[in-house]
Amino acid sequence: LSFLELQREDIYSIEIVGGATRIPAVKEQISNFFCKEISTTLNADEAVARGCALQCAILSPAFKVREFSITDVVPYSITLRWKSSYEEGTGECEVFSKNHAAPFSKVITFHKKEPFDLEAYYTHPQEVPYPDCRIGRFTIQNVGPQHDGDNSKVKVKVRVNIHGLFSVANASIIEKQNVEGDHNDTPMDTESSSKNQGRDEELDKMQVDQEEGVQKSQAEQQNQADEDTENAGTETKAASGDKQDHPAQPKAKAKVKSIDLPIQASLYRQLGQDLINCYIENEGKMMMQDKLEKERNDAKNAVEEYVYDFRDKLCGVFEKFITEEDSNKLTLMLEDTENWLYEDGEDQPKQVYMDKLQELRKFGQPIQERYMEHEERPKVLNELGKKIQLLMKAVEAYKNKDEKYDHLDPAEMEKVEKYINEAMNWLNSKMNAQNKLSLTQDPVVKVAEIMSKSE
């Protein structure tokens, strides 16, 4: 409330939502603080779904939603500390104050001749619900002096991201490069080249530059892919006593070159990389075990499914395609397999179930094939008969001197007639043999053979 510059009297009504609203103590605390009755008209279990729907409506051009903004804040102030060249002391700067808007990035400028460490910690340990207020140590590497021996200008970007996590995002060193033909050393940018003495010199070597731009709304923040465009501000000082850089007239034009620097981060309360790798490896092993277990269960379920399905069909569509004796044997085998599944076969390796299924299919496959052949045979026979009839009509028309077939060669038509006769003889002989067989016997001619002959 203090951050929003509101008083309790300014709050008109209170609606609480979420699972914790079921806890009487939570409702009582909120009610006592605001000195008002609280409302719980929203379904607690639908809170996230309603929020998602509202966010979709905000993003959709098809809906009009009353504009409002939500600003995430940094809950605890964060300070950076580093070693100072002045009497082996330390410098520090509060980079994010309490309730500072987030996500947010700031750029800090240092003047250094060698690699240096930045230690981030929460400014007020008593406010932080952790025994250790340190966040982490960040080493800016590969820093060296300029060609003329002066300090190098190092820009370090610190960031609190949309999740509230602090990090030293990147660092770069600014190198002076004289324009071709000019051998004079010149100051970088417009910073003063004068050397200050004592403590003032150390303070003058650090300033905070907030990134330019305007603060984004929450919807824009969520949509942006690049966090480098987070929130905005104007150039400020980082510590009291810092002096503004005074522009100086450069002696000659100078180019500057920005080079990215590697950063070694050592975060407190974070697992070591070796331990993280170990956990990742263990996770991979568990995922593999889950996969193998699923495959094993699928193999077991396949056996059980085959038993139930085939037993039903034996008394149904397959009944005419198996002898009574074979049916009794197969039924007994299916019952034995079912009992085995719930006894000794309840927890077997995957291969055992695959072998059991293969054994059952060895007996069941011929019955299933006889049924499928019987069902499909009439259709393909009809198609073959139609083709033979069509060709016979064409040959008859050719023999009757139909002008439509005058262009055909007599030798070709003889060949067609020969094929027709062969097909008819083949079909008659096969069907005569097939008609002599019972449904419990394997067919003489397969559907695939008839389709091949038709083609």
C-alpha positions as CSV (number, residue, x, y, z in Angstrom):
1,L,0.0,0.0,0.0
2,S,2.8,2.4,0.8
3,F,4.4,1.7,-2.6
4,L,1.1,2.4,-4.4
5,E,0.6,5.5,-2.2
6,L,-2.8,4.3,-1.1
7,Q,-4.5,4.3,2.3
8,R,-6.6,1.5,3.6
9,E,-9.6,3.8,3.4
10,D,-9.0,4.1,-0.4
11,I,-9.8,0.4,-0.9
12,Y,-13.5,0.0,-1.8
13,S,-13.8,-3.8,-1.8
14,I,-11.7,-6.9,-1.5
15,E,-12.1,-10.1,-3.5
16,I,-9.7,-13.0,-2.7
17,V,-9.2,-16.0,-4.9
18,G,-7.2,-19.2,-4.8
19,G,-7.0,-22.3,-2.7
20,A,-5.8,-20.5,0.4
21,T,-9.1,-18.7,0.6
22,R,-10.5,-21.8,2.2
23,I,-8.3,-21.2,5.2
24,P,-10.2,-19.2,7.9
25,A,-7.0,-17.7,9.3
26,V,-6.0,-16.2,5.9
27,K,-9.4,-14.6,5.5
28,E,-9.4,-13.3,9.1
29,Q,-5.9,-11.7,8.7
30,I,-6.9,-10.0,5.4
31,S,-10.2,-8.8,6.9
32,N,-8.5,-7.4,10.0
33,F,-5.9,-5.6,8.0
34,F,-8.3,-3.8,5.7
35,C,-11.0,-3.5,8.4
36,K,-13.5,-4.7,5.8
37,E,-15.5,-7.8,5.0
38,I,-13.9,-9.8,2.2
39,S,-15.7,-11.4,-0.8
40,T,-15.1,-14.9,-2.1
41,T,-17.6,-15.0,-5.0
42,L,-15.1,-16.5,-7.4
43,N,-14.6,-20.2,-7.6
44,A,-11.2,-20.9,-6.0
45,D,-10.6,-23.9,-8.3
46,E,-11.3,-21.7,-11.4
47,A,-8.9,-18.9,-10.4
48,V,-6.1,-19.8,-12.9
49,A,-8.6,-20.6,-15.7
50,R,-10.4,-17.3,-15.2
51,G,-7.0,-15.5,-15.2
52,C,-6.0,-17.2,-18.4
53,A,-9.3,-16.3,-20.1
54,L,-8.9,-12.7,-19.1
55,Q,-5.4,-12.6,-20.5
56,C,-6.7,-14.1,-23.7
57,A,-9.4,-11.4,-23.9
58,I,-6.8,-8.7,-23.3
59,L,-4.7,-10.1,-26.2
60,S,-7.6,-10.7,-28.5
61,P,-8.8,-7.9,-30.8
62,A,-12.3,-9.3,-30.6
63,F,-12.9,-8.3,-27.0
64,K,-12.9,-5.0,-25.2
65,V,-11.4,-5.2,-21.7
66,R,-11.1,-2.4,-19.2
67,E,-7.5,-1.4,-19.1
68,F,-5.5,-2.0,-16.0
69,S,-1.9,-2.7,-15.2
70,I,-0.1,-4.9,-12.8
71,T,3.5,-4.1,-11.9
72,D,5.7,-6.8,-10.4
73,V,8.2,-5.5,-7.9
74,V,11.5,-6.5,-6.4
75,P,10.5,-7.7,-2.8
76,Y,14.0,-7.0,-1.2
77,S,16.5,-4.4,-2.1
78,I,19.7,-5.8,-3.8
79,T,23.2,-4.3,-3.4
80,L,26.4,-5.0,-5.4
81,R,29.8,-4.9,-3.6
82,W,33.3,-5.0,-5.2
83,K,36.9,-4.4,-4.2
84,S,38.0,-0.8,-4.5
85,S,41.5,0.2,-5.5
86,Y,41.4,3.0,-2.9
87,E,43.3,1.8,0.2
88,E,42.2,-1.8,-0.4
89,G,38.6,-0.8,0.5
90,T,35.3,-1.9,-1.0
91,G,32.8,-0.1,-3.1
92,E,29.1,-0.8,-3.1
93,C,25.9,0.3,-4.8
94,E,22.2,-0.5,-4.2
95,V,21.2,-1.5,-7.7
96,F,17.6,-2.4,-7.0
97,S,15.7,-0.8,-4.1
98,K,12.8,-2.4,-2.3
99,N,9.6,-2.4,-4.5
100,H,11.6,-1.5,-7.6
101,A,9.6,-2.4,-10.7
102,A,10.5,-5.7,-12.4
103,P,11.5,-7.0,-14.8
104,F,14.3,-4.4,-15.1
105,S,17.9,-4.1,-16.3
106,K,20.6,-1.6,-15.4
107,V,24.0,-0.9,-16.8
108,I,26.9,-0.1,-14.4
109,T,30.1,1.4,-15.7
110,F,33.4,0.5,-14.0
111,H,37.0,1.6,-14.8
112,K,39.3,-1.3,-14.2
113,K,42.6,-2.7,-15.3
114,E,42.1,-6.3,-14.3
115,P,39.4,-8.9,-13.7
116,F,37.2,-8.1,-10.7
117,D,34.4,-9.7,-8.6
118,L,30.9,-8.4,-8.0
119,E,29.1,-9.8,-5.0
120,A,25.4,-9.5,-4.9
121,Y,23.4,-9.6,-1.6
122,Y,20.2,-8.5,-0.1
123,T,20.8,-5.1,1.5
124,H,18.8,-5.6,4.7
125,P,19.4,-9.2,6.0
126,Q,16.7,-8.8,8.7
127,E,14.0,-8.5,6.0
128,V,15.0,-11.6,4.1
129,P,13.5,-14.9,5.3
130,Y,16.8,-16.7,4.8
131,P,19.7,-17.2,7.1
132,D,22.1,-16.1,4.4
133,C,21.5,-12.8,2.6
134,R,24.1,-13.4,-0.1
135,I,22.9,-14.0,-3.7
136,G,26.1,-14.8,-5.5
137,R,29.5,-13.9,-6.7
138,F,30.1,-12.9,-10.3
139,T,33.6,-12.7,-11.8
140,I,34.1,-10.4,-14.8
141,Q,37.0,-12.0,-16.7
142,N,39.4,-10.9,-19.4
143,V,39.6,-7.3,-18.2
144,G,42.9,-5.5,-18.9
145,P,44.3,-1.9,-19.3
146,Q,44.0,0.1,-22.4
147,H,46.9,0.3,-24.9
148,D,48.1,3.5,-23.2
149,G,47.9,2.0,-19.7
150,D,44.7,3.7,-18.7
151,N,41.8,2.0,-17.0
152,S,39.4,0.2,-19.3
153,K,35.8,1.1,-19.3
154,V,33.7,-2.0,-18.4
155,K,29.9,-1.9,-18.8
156,V,28.1,-4.5,-16.7
157,K,24.4,-5.2,-17.1
158,V,22.5,-6.5,-14.1
159,R,19.0,-7.7,-14.4
160,V,16.0,-8.8,-12.4
161,N,13.9,-10.9,-14.9
162,I,10.2,-11.4,-15.1
163,H,10.5,-14.3,-12.6
164,G,12.2,-12.0,-10.0
165,L,15.6,-13.6,-10.4
166,F,18.7,-11.5,-10.2
167,S,21.7,-12.0,-12.5
168,V,24.7,-10.3,-14.0
169,A,23.4,-10.6,-17.5
170,N,26.4,-9.6,-19.5
171,A,29.6,-7.5,-19.5
172,S,31.6,-5.7,-22.2
173,I,34.8,-3.8,-22.3
174,I,35.0,-0.6,-24.4
175,E,38.3,-0.3,-26.3
176,K,39.7,3.0,-27.7
177,Q,40.6,2.9,-31.3
178,N,42.2,5.9,-32.9
179,V,41.0,6.9,-36.4
180,E,43.5,6.0,-39.1
181,G,46.3,8.6,-39.3
182,D,45.7,9.9,-35.8
183,H,48.1,8.5,-33.2
184,N,47.0,10.6,-30.3
185,D,45.4,8.9,-27.3
186,T,41.9,10.4,-26.7
187,P,39.3,10.0,-24.1
188,M,36.5,7.4,-24.6
189,D,33.1,9.0,-25.4
190,T,32.8,12.2,-23.6
191,E,34.0,11.2,-20.2
192,S,36.6,13.3,-18.4
193,S,40.1,12.3,-18.9
194,S,41.3,14.0,-15.8
195,K,42.4,11.9,-12.9
196,N,40.8,12.5,-9.5
197,Q,42.7,11.7,-6.4
198,G,41.8,9.7,-3.3
199,R,38.3,8.5,-2.6
200,D,36.7,10.8,-5.2
201,E,38.6,9.0,-8.0
202,E,37.2,5.6,-7.0
203,L,33.6,6.9,-6.9
204,D,34.0,8.7,-10.2
205,K,34.7,5.3,-11.8
206,M,31.2,4.0,-11.4
207,Q,27.8,5.1,-12.6
208,V,24.5,3.4,-13.2
209,D,22.8,3.8,-16.6
210,Q,19.3,2.6,-16.7
211,E,18.2,1.3,-20.1
212,E,16.4,3.8,-22.2
213,G,12.8,3.3,-23.2
214,V,9.4,3.3,-21.5
215,Q,8.0,0.9,-19.0
216,K,6.1,-1.9,-20.6
217,S,2.6,-3.0,-19.6
218,Q,2.3,-6.5,-18.2
219,A,0.8,-7.9,-21.4
220,E,3.7,-6.4,-23.4
221,Q,6.2,-7.8,-20.9
222,Q,4.8,-11.3,-21.3
223,N,4.8,-11.0,-25.1
224,Q,8.3,-9.7,-25.5
225,A,10.8,-12.4,-26.4
226,D,13.9,-10.4,-25.5
227,E,14.4,-9.3,-22.0
228,D,16.9,-6.7,-23.0
229,T,14.1,-4.3,-23.6
230,E,12.8,-4.5,-20.1
231,N,11.5,-1.3,-18.4
232,A,13.1,2.1,-18.5
233,G,14.5,5.1,-16.8
234,T,17.0,7.9,-17.0
235,E,20.7,8.0,-16.1
236,T,21.2,8.1,-12.3
237,K,24.0,7.8,-9.9
238,A,24.6,4.6,-8.0
239,A,26.2,5.9,-4.8
240,S,26.2,9.1,-2.9
241,G,29.3,11.2,-3.5
242,D,29.5,10.1,-7.2
243,K,30.2,13.0,-9.5
244,Q,28.8,13.5,-12.9
245,D,31.2,13.1,-15.8
246,H,32.0,16.4,-17.4
247,P,32.3,16.5,-21.2
248,A,35.7,17.4,-22.5
249,Q,36.6,18.6,-25.9
250,P,38.4,15.6,-27.5
251,K,41.7,16.2,-29.0
252,A,40.8,14.1,-32.0
253,K,38.1,11.7,-33.2
254,A,38.2,8.3,-31.6
255,K,36.4,5.1,-32.3
256,V,35.3,2.7,-29.6
257,K,34.8,-1.0,-29.8
258,S,32.7,-3.1,-27.5
259,I,34.0,-6.6,-26.7
260,D,31.9,-9.1,-24.7
261,L,33.5,-10.5,-21.6
262,P,33.0,-13.9,-20.0
263,I,31.3,-14.0,-16.6
264,Q,31.8,-16.8,-14.1
265,A,28.8,-17.0,-11.8
266,S,28.9,-18.7,-8.4
267,L,25.4,-18.6,-6.9
268,Y,24.9,-19.4,-3.2
269,R,22.3,-22.0,-2.3
270,Q,22.6,-23.4,-5.8
271,L,23.5,-27.0,-6.5
272,G,26.9,-27.6,-8.0
273,Q,27.1,-28.5,-11.7
274,D,28.4,-32.0,-10.9
275,L,25.5,-32.7,-8.7
276,I,23.0,-31.2,-11.2
277,N,24.6,-33.5,-13.9
278,C,24.2,-36.4,-11.6
279,Y,20.5,-35.6,-11.0
280,I,20.0,-35.2,-14.8
281,E,21.6,-38.6,-15.3
282,N,19.4,-40.2,-12.7
283,E,16.4,-38.6,-14.2
284,G,17.4,-40.1,-17.6
285,K,17.7,-43.5,-16.0
286,M,14.3,-43.2,-14.4
287,M,12.7,-42.1,-17.7
288,M,14.3,-45.1,-19.3
289,Q,12.9,-47.3,-16.5
290,D,9.5,-45.8,-17.0
291,K,9.7,-46.4,-20.7
292,L,10.7,-50.0,-20.2
293,E,8.0,-50.5,-17.6
294,K,5.4,-49.1,-20.0
295,E,6.5,-51.4,-22.8
296,R,6.4,-54.3,-20.4
297,N,2.8,-53.4,-19.3
298,D,1.8,-52.8,-23.0
299,A,3.1,-56.3,-23.9
300,K,1.2,-57.8,-20.9
301,N,-2.0,-56.0,-21.9
302,A,-1.6,-57.1,-25.5
303,V,-1.7,-60.8,-24.3
304,E,-4.7,-60.1,-22.1
305,E,-6.5,-58.2,-24.9
306,Y,-5.9,-61.0,-27.4
307,V,-7.2,-63.7,-25.0
308,Y,-10.5,-61.8,-24.4
309,D,-11.0,-60.7,-28.0
310,F,-10.2,-64.1,-29.6
311,R,-12.4,-66.0,-27.0
312,D,-15.4,-63.9,-27.9
313,K,-14.8,-64.3,-31.6
314,L,-14.5,-68.1,-31.2
315,C,-18.1,-68.2,-30.1
316,G,-19.0,-65.6,-32.8
317,V,-17.6,-64.8,-36.2
318,F,-14.8,-67.4,-36.1
319,E,-17.1,-70.3,-35.0
320,K,-17.7,-71.6,-38.6
321,F,-14.0,-71.5,-39.5
322,I,-12.6,-73.9,-36.9
323,T,-13.5,-77.5,-36.0
324,E,-15.1,-78.3,-32.7
325,E,-12.0,-80.2,-31.5
326,D,-9.6,-77.4,-32.4
327,S,-12.0,-74.9,-30.8
328,N,-12.0,-76.7,-27.6
329,K,-8.2,-77.0,-27.6
330,L,-7.8,-73.3,-28.3
331,T,-10.4,-72.3,-25.7
332,L,-8.5,-74.3,-23.1
333,M,-5.2,-72.6,-24.2
334,L,-6.8,-69.2,-23.8
335,E,-8.1,-70.0,-20.3
336,D,-4.7,-71.3,-19.2
337,T,-3.1,-68.1,-20.5
338,E,-5.6,-66.0,-18.6
339,N,-4.9,-67.9,-15.4
340,W,-1.2,-67.6,-16.0
341,L,-1.5,-63.8,-16.4
342,Y,-3.0,-63.4,-12.9
343,E,-0.6,-65.9,-11.2
344,D,2.9,-66.7,-12.3
345,G,2.7,-64.3,-15.3
346,E,1.7,-61.3,-13.3
347,D,5.2,-59.8,-13.3
348,Q,7.3,-61.1,-16.1
349,P,9.8,-59.5,-18.5
350,K,8.5,-58.0,-21.7
351,Q,10.0,-60.7,-23.9
352,V,8.0,-63.4,-22.0
353,Y,4.7,-61.7,-22.8
354,M,5.8,-61.2,-26.5
355,D,6.6,-64.9,-26.8
356,K,3.3,-65.9,-25.2
357,L,1.4,-63.6,-27.6
358,Q,3.3,-65.1,-30.6
359,E,2.4,-68.6,-29.4
360,L,-1.3,-67.7,-29.3
361,R,-1.2,-66.1,-32.7
362,K,0.4,-69.2,-34.2
363,F,-2.9,-71.0,-33.5
364,G,-5.2,-68.1,-34.0
365,Q,-3.8,-66.6,-37.1
366,P,-5.0,-69.4,-39.6
367,I,-8.6,-69.1,-38.2
368,Q,-8.5,-65.3,-38.6
369,E,-7.1,-65.6,-42.1
370,R,-9.8,-68.1,-43.2
371,Y,-12.5,-65.7,-41.9
372,M,-10.9,-62.7,-43.7
373,E,-10.6,-64.7,-47.0
374,H,-14.2,-65.8,-46.8
375,E,-15.4,-62.2,-46.2
376,E,-13.3,-60.6,-48.9
377,R,-13.4,-63.2,-51.6
378,P,-16.9,-62.4,-53.1
379,K,-16.0,-58.8,-53.7
380,V,-12.7,-59.5,-55.6
381,L,-14.4,-62.3,-57.5
382,N,-17.1,-59.9,-58.6
383,E,-14.5,-57.3,-59.7
384,L,-12.6,-60.0,-61.7
385,G,-15.8,-61.2,-63.3
386,K,-16.8,-57.6,-64.4
387,K,-13.4,-57.1,-66.0
388,I,-13.6,-60.4,-68.0
389,Q,-17.1,-59.5,-69.1
390,L,-16.1,-56.1,-70.2
391,L,-13.2,-57.5,-72.3
392,M,-15.4,-60.2,-73.8
393,K,-17.8,-57.5,-75.0
394,A,-14.9,-55.6,-76.6
395,V,-13.7,-58.7,-78.4
396,E,-17.2,-59.5,-79.6
397,A,-17.6,-55.9,-80.9
398,Y,-14.3,-56.2,-82.7
399,K,-15.3,-59.4,-84.4
400,N,-18.6,-57.7,-85.5
401,K,-16.5,-55.1,-87.3
402,D,-17.4,-52.3,-84.9
403,E,-15.7,-49.2,-86.3
404,K,-14.7,-48.1,-82.8
405,Y,-12.1,-50.9,-82.9
406,D,-10.9,-50.6,-86.5
407,H,-7.6,-49.2,-85.4
408,L,-6.6,-52.3,-83.4
409,D,-4.2,-54.9,-84.6
410,P,-5.7,-58.4,-85.1
411,A,-2.7,-60.0,-83.3
412,E,-3.3,-57.9,-80.3
413,M,-7.0,-58.8,-80.1
414,E,-6.1,-62.4,-80.4
415,K,-3.8,-62.0,-77.4
416,V,-6.6,-60.3,-75.5
417,E,-8.9,-63.1,-76.2
418,K,-6.3,-65.7,-75.2
419,Y,-5.9,-63.9,-71.8
420,I,-9.6,-63.8,-71.3
421,N,-9.9,-67.6,-71.9
422,E,-7.0,-68.3,-69.6
423,A,-8.4,-66.1,-66.8
424,M,-11.8,-67.8,-67.1
425,N,-10.3,-71.3,-67.0
426,W,-8.1,-70.3,-64.0
427,L,-11.1,-68.8,-62.2
428,N,-13.4,-71.8,-62.9
429,S,-10.8,-74.3,-61.8
430,K,-9.9,-72.5,-58.6
431,M,-13.5,-71.9,-57.6
432,N,-14.5,-75.5,-58.3
433,A,-11.7,-76.6,-56.0
434,Q,-12.6,-74.0,-53.4
435,N,-16.3,-75.0,-53.4
436,K,-15.3,-78.6,-52.5
437,L,-13.6,-77.3,-49.3
438,S,-15.3,-76.7,-46.0
439,L,-15.0,-73.3,-44.1
440,T,-12.6,-75.0,-41.6
441,Q,-10.0,-75.7,-44.3
442,D,-7.5,-73.2,-45.6
443,P,-8.6,-71.7,-49.0
444,V,-7.2,-73.0,-52.3
445,V,-7.1,-69.5,-53.8
446,K,-6.2,-66.4,-51.8
447,V,-7.8,-62.9,-52.2
448,A,-4.4,-61.5,-53.1
449,E,-4.1,-64.0,-56.0
450,I,-7.5,-63.0,-57.4
451,M,-6.6,-59.3,-57.2
452,S,-3.3,-60.0,-59.0
453,K,-5.1,-61.8,-61.8
454,S,-7.6,-59.0,-62.0
455,E,-4.8,-56.5,-62.4
